[in-house]
């Protein structure tokens, strides 16, 4: 029941280089979650296959066999970067946080 796929974070910034930051942030979150023994974390190569696609998390859950998906975005606003992350239940698409 404690399984998650960390999807690539979307880059909503005007700067294309911020896409590397978004990928790095998702990688870091994935790595940190993978350190927790009680959570099964899907490998980066599997979860990053969804990069650039607007796929329903219920489909991701079925294809990867996970109970939840962590998705997010980054957006630069001047000197600030806004990071939004949300954990979604793949069974019904509802937000856990």
N, C-alpha and C positions, 0 to 999 in steps of 0.2 A: 504493500500500500504506500510505502514511502519511496516513491520513484519520481524523478524529475528529468526533464530535458530543458537545457538552457538554450533558447533560440538566439540567433544573432540579433543584437540590438540594432534598431533602425537609426539611421543618421538623418535627422531633420534639420541639419545645419546647411547653410549655403556653401560652406567649405567642404569640398570633396575629401580633403585630408582628414576630416573628423570621422570619416568612416573607419579609418584605422583605429582611432581611439575607441569607437563603438565596439569594434571587434575585440580589441584588447580588454575592454571592460567586461564583455560577456565571457571571454576566456578566463579572466580573473575570478569572476563569480563562479563559473563552472569548476575551476580548480579548487576554490575554497569549499564549495559544497561537497566535492569528491573526497575531501579529507574527513568527512563525517561518516563513520561506519554504518550508521543507521539509515542512511539515504543511498539509494541506488541512483547514480547519475549516468546518463547516457553519454557516450563518447562524443567529443567535439565534431569529428568527421560525420557522424550520423545527424546530429542536431543542426550543424551548419549547412547541411544539404538543403535546408529550407530558406537559406539566405536569398533575399530579394523576392520571395513569394509571399503572398497574402493567404496562407492556408489556414483553415479552421483548426483550432487547437484540438477539437474532438478527433479530427483525422490524424493529427500528429500523435495523439495519445494512442490511437489504435495501431498506427504504423510502427511506433517505437516501443509500445508496451509500457507507457508511463502513466502514472496517476495525475501528474501535474506538469505544467509547462511554465517556465519563467521566461517572460518576454519583456522587452523594454525599448527605450529610445533615448537618444542624446540630442541635445539642441544647444548650440552656442548662441549666446546673446551678449555681444560685446566681449567683455572679459570673463563672463560667467558661462558655466555649462550647466544646463538642466538635465538631470538624469531621472528618468521615470522607469520603474520596474514594477511588474505585477505578476503575481503567482495565480495561475488559472487552473481550475479543476478540469481535467480533460473529459470526465464523464458527461458533464452537462454544460461546460463552457462558463461556469460561474467563477467570479473572482474570490480567491481565498484571502488575498491581501494585495 
